Amino acid sequence: MDIAIEKSLQQCKTHIIDHATLSSIILNNGYTGINDKINKLKRKGHIETLKRGLYLHISPFVENPISKEIIANTMLSPSYISFDYALYYYGLIPESVFDVTSATTKISKSFKTTNGTFSFRHVKKELFSVGLVIESTKNGNFLIATKEKALCDKVYYTKDIQITSKKSMISFLVDDLRIDVDELEDCDIDIFVKYFEISKSKKIKFLIEALEDIA
């Protein structure tokens, strides 16, 4: 691989490079056939396509691991990590979750890559900004739901459940989701309340009542 191009690619600490940036790097290093050079870099395994116009730089010289969370945030904007992956991230559910699940105000869609599947589920604009935090890594920052918001998203947007009481909500949390209730002892009830005030969802109302009993 051209050393100059490799050094230029290493300047992007997230490892994620859009087409315009990659094209500029190639041109600045004396190449004119941009698409041919991109295809050559892909064939040699130095970059891979995440989606149209977005690439992941793969280098043996970069020590920091690739952040799937940052990839998710970059794949579709605006978005934040939530649902199953966020519940797993906070240790609320026992099963490992490898595919990154996110929420977006755009239409739902999914991207399959060699780094896993990145799925995005549409959420209401009014609920988008409730309960979000920025997490930092060596590669950069990413936006993720708090554990309270992630649980609300999971409950509210799971359509194939019948929650008609506090009792049935407790059953859903403990038996279906297998939530570790000990991880909810220090939860911020205000986030649940804010989510309910906006959504007016009976399921969220039952969630709040259930947490008062089990957390």
C-alpha positions in Angstrom: 0.0 0.0 0.0 1.1 3.6 -0.7 2.7 4.7 2.6 1.6 8.3 2.1 -2.0 7.3 1.7 -1.8 5.0 4.7 -0.4 7.9 6.8 -3.2 10.1 5.6 -5.9 7.5 6.5 -4.4 7.1 9.9 -5.3 10.7 10.7 -8.9 9.7 11.0 -9.1 8.3 14.5 -12.6 6.8 14.0 -11.4 4.8 11.0 -14.5 5.9 9.2 -13.9 7.9 6.0 -16.5 9.3 3.6 -16.1 9.3 -0.2 -15.2 13.0 -0.4 -12.4 12.7 2.1 -11.0 9.5 0.6 -11.0 11.1 -2.9 -9.2 14.1 -1.5 -6.5 11.9 0.1 -6.0 10.0 -3.2 -5.8 13.2 -5.3 -3.4 14.8 -2.8 -1.1 11.9 -3.1 -0.8 12.2 -6.9 -3.4 9.7 -8.1 -6.0 10.7 -10.7 -8.1 7.5 -11.1 -10.0 7.9 -7.9 -12.5 5.0 -8.4 -9.7 2.7 -9.6 -7.6 3.5 -6.6 -10.5 2.9 -4.2 -11.3 -0.4 -5.8 -7.6 -1.4 -5.5 -7.6 -0.4 -1.8 -10.7 -2.5 -1.2 -9.3 -5.5 -3.1 -6.1 -5.4 -0.9 -8.2 -5.2 2.3 -7.1 -1.7 3.3 -10.6 -0.3 3.3 -14.1 -1.8 3.1 -17.5 -0.3 2.2 -19.9 0.3 5.1 -22.5 1.7 2.8 -22.5 3.7 -0.4 -20.0 6.6 0.0 -18.8 5.5 3.4 -15.7 3.4 4.1 -13.9 1.8 7.0 -10.1 2.0 7.1 -8.5 -1.3 8.2 -4.8 -1.0 9.2 -2.4 -3.3 11.0 -0.6 -0.1 12.3 -3.6 1.2 14.2 -3.9 -0.1 17.8 -7.2 1.4 18.9 -10.0 -1.1 18.1 -12.8 -0.1 15.8 -15.8 1.2 17.7 -19.1 -0.4 16.5 -20.9 2.3 18.4 -19.2 5.1 16.4 -19.9 3.3 13.2 -23.6 3.1 14.1 -23.8 6.8 14.8 -22.0 7.6 11.5 -24.1 5.2 9.3 -27.2 7.2 9.8 -27.8 10.6 11.3 -29.5 11.7 13.5 -29.4 8.5 15.5 -28.5 7.1 18.9 -27.8 3.6 20.1 -30.7 2.1 22.0 -33.0 -1.0 22.3 -31.3 -4.4 22.8 -27.7 -3.3 22.2 -28.0 -0.4 24.8 -29.6 -2.8 27.3 -26.7 -5.2 26.8 -24.2 -2.3 27.0 -25.5 -1.3 30.4 -25.6 -4.9 31.7 -29.4 -5.0 32.0 -29.9 -8.2 30.0 -27.7 -11.3 30.2 -27.4 -12.2 26.5 -24.7 -10.8 24.4 -25.9 -8.6 21.6 -23.6 -8.3 18.6 -25.8 -6.4 16.1 -26.0 -2.7 17.0 -29.5 -1.4 17.4 -30.2 2.3 17.1 -33.1 4.8 17.0 -33.5 7.5 14.4 -36.1 10.0 13.3 -35.7 8.8 9.7 -37.3 5.7 8.2 -36.3 2.3 9.6 -33.5 0.6 7.8 -30.6 -1.9 8.2 -27.1 -2.2 7.0 -25.2 -5.5 6.9 -21.4 -5.3 7.0 -18.4 -7.5 7.9 -18.5 -5.7 11.4 -22.1 -6.9 12.0 -25.6 -5.6 11.2 -26.5 -2.0 12.1 -30.3 -1.6 12.4 -32.1 1.7 12.8 -35.7 1.9 14.1 -37.9 5.0 13.6 -38.8 6.8 16.7 -41.0 9.9 17.2 -39.2 13.2 17.0 -40.7 14.3 20.3 -39.0 11.4 22.1 -35.7 11.6 20.4 -33.8 13.9 22.7 -35.1 12.5 26.0 -32.5 10.7 28.1 -29.4 10.8 25.8 -25.7 10.7 26.8 -22.4 11.0 25.0 -19.9 8.3 25.7 -16.2 8.7 25.0 -13.7 6.2 23.6 -10.1 6.5 22.3 -11.6 6.6 18.8 -14.1 9.4 19.5 -17.5 9.9 21.0 -20.9 8.3 20.3 -24.5 9.1 21.3 -26.4 6.5 23.3 -29.6 6.3 25.2 -29.3 6.2 29.0 -30.4 2.8 30.4 -33.7 4.4 31.4 -34.3 5.6 27.8 -33.2 2.3 26.3 -35.7 0.4 28.4 -38.5 2.9 27.6 -37.7 2.5 23.9 -37.7 -1.3 24.1 -41.0 -1.4 26.0 -42.8 1.3 23.9 -41.7 0.1 20.5 -42.2 -3.6 21.0 -45.5 -4.2 19.3 -46.1 -7.9 19.9 -46.7 -7.7 23.6 -49.9 -7.2 25.6 -49.2 -5.1 28.7 -52.4 -4.3 30.5 -51.3 -4.1 34.1 -48.3 -3.6 36.4 -48.2 -7.3 36.9 -48.0 -8.1 33.2 -45.2 -5.5 32.9 -43.2 -7.1 35.7 -43.6 -10.4 33.9 -42.4 -8.9 30.6 -39.3 -7.3 32.3 -38.3 -10.3 34.4 -39.4 -13.3 32.3 -39.2 -12.1 28.7 -36.4 -9.5 28.8 -34.7 -11.1 31.8 -33.8 -7.6 33.1 -31.3 -7.5 35.9 -33.4 -5.4 38.3 -30.3 -4.7 40.5 -29.0 -2.5 37.7 -32.1 -0.4 38.0 -31.7 0.5 41.6 -30.0 3.8 40.8 -32.2 4.7 37.8 -33.4 8.2 37.1 -37.1 8.1 37.5 -37.4 11.5 35.9 -36.5 10.1 32.5 -39.3 7.6 32.7 -41.7 10.3 33.8 -40.6 12.6 30.9 -41.0 9.7 28.4 -44.5 9.1 29.7 -45.5 12.7 29.6 -44.5 12.9 25.9 -45.7 9.4 24.8 -48.8 9.2 26.9 -48.3 5.4 26.7 -50.0 3.2 29.2 -47.1 0.7 28.8 -44.7 3.3 30.1 -47.1 4.1 32.9 -47.1 0.4 33.9 -43.3 0.4 33.5 -43.0 3.2 36.1 -45.4 1.4 38.5 -43.5 -1.9 38.0 -40.1 -0.3 38.7 -41.5 1.2 42.0 -42.0 -2.4 43.1 -39.0 -4.3 41.8 -36.2 -1.7 41.6 
